[in-house]
Structure formats: C-alpha cells, structure tokens
Amino acid sequence: MTSGPPPRREGARDPAGGRVLGDVHPPGASPAPPDRTDLVPVWPNLLFRETLATLVLVIGLMVISLVFDAPLEDPADPTRTPNPAKAPWYFVGLQELLVYFDPWVAGVGIPLVIIFGLCAVPYIDPTRTGMGLYAFRRRPMAMAIFLVGLVGWFLLIAIGLWFRGPGWAWVWPGATGVHAELSGASRALPNWVGVPLVLAFFVGGGMLIVRRVRTWKGFTPVRRWTFALLLLAMIGTGIKIALRLAFDLQYLVSFPRVGFNL
C-alpha cells in the first residue's frame, strides 16, 4: 500500500490559482500513519506492573491483618457515652472540620465544593498536555493542588484521631491528666473588618489568579474564574484552620440572626 501526498490545509491556495476546500486521496492510497515511536503496548508494559502492584498490596493487607488486631472498642453500652465519641477514621476529618466551621459549612458546604471541584476538573482544564503522564514536571500545577488537598485532608484525620481528647480538647499524644474542654464561646472579627477582608480575598485574589492563567491555552473567562474561586476556597479553608489553631479565632464574618457564620 502506498502513501498519498501530504494533505493540504483547507482554505490554502492551490498552485492552479483556486482555493483548496478539501483533500481527497486517490484510490488505494492512505494518509501517512502517525508517529508512534514514543508509545508502547499496554500489555505487558502497563498491565503487568499494575497486576504486580495489586498483588503486593493484597499480600501487605493480609500480613497486617494477621499481625495486628483490629482497633475495636468495648461493646456498646447505652448507659455510658464515650468521651470523646469519634467517628470512623475516614469521617474524622469531617468531624474535625466542625471545630473550625459551622455545621452547615463543615458538613455540607466544604464536601459539596470538593465534589464539584473534582467533577469540574475535566471541564476546567481542556488541554491534553501530559495526559497519561504522571511525572510532576509534566503538570506541576495540577499535581501540586491535588497533593496539597490530599495531604491537608489526611492531616485533619490525623489531628482528629491522635490530638483530640475529652471534650474534643487538644491533647498531645501520650499526655495524661485532666484537659480543658473546648469552650462554647467563640472569638470573631467585627463584621466591618471581616467582610472587607473576605471580599478582598476572593475578589482581589481571583483577579490575580485570572490574570496569571490568562495565557493558558483553552482557558475561557468562565473557566478561569471557576478555577480561581475553587483554588481560593481551598486556600481560604487552610487559612481559617490556621487562624483557629493559632489565635482561637472562630469566625471571620458572623451574622447569628440569619445563621451565617464563616
């Protein structure tokens, strides 16, 4: 089978003086195949490694389950409520968020933003650069954002599991004695300070991020602002947690009459 002449761009000028509207290959000819010298077959190059990794993981879990007992507590007693009552480890992160945010923010708002952000990733980033390539240098921004979010979530789980004692007070591992429970009183910034700060953070920060990603290929204004707001929401959550831990600042903005506290 022979290859035909290279296709011409539609709309280009023909040597005879006309305009090329399309390119038709002669019978028996086919276009030149794409260069695939940098690709390898999925089997055995990928599937063999995935199978091996799966076997190692299963064997590791079996060894751990045989050597270590499951951390089960005493049978449930309706006359005795444990203090603190902690959720399973995979929900302790959500439980820990209740220290820093109101229940509707910690239990509804933040999980919805995380789910929406993950679902929106394919639509926010339309480029195909680095697809299937998991090296950090290929997609440094995407990898950095994902790793920061993942590490932050497991950090919340670690704090809830090992650094929270009776009354959900902060307790260092191995410490003994009586610990003060979390106070019901909360410190909050005055609204005349907190509202401008929050608006400046999201509006000003959003404008800076939008200007920074303006040159990214395929990023429309809607995509740029969606990316900026999601990124600022993640950064703002970390800042709010740090302010609560360092300065016991519960709210930046507080409107108790309408139940809006942030």
Secondary structure by P-SEA (a helix, b strand, c coil): ccccccccccccccccccccccccccccccccccccccccccccccaaaaaaaaaaaaaaaaaaaaccccccccccccccccccccccccaaaaaaacccccccccccaaaaaaaaaaaacccccccccccccccccccaaaaaaaaaaaaaaaaaaaaaccccccccccccccccccccccccbbbbcccccaaaaaaaaaaaaaaaaaaaacccccccaaaaaaaaaaaaaaaaaaaaaaaaaacccccccccccccccc
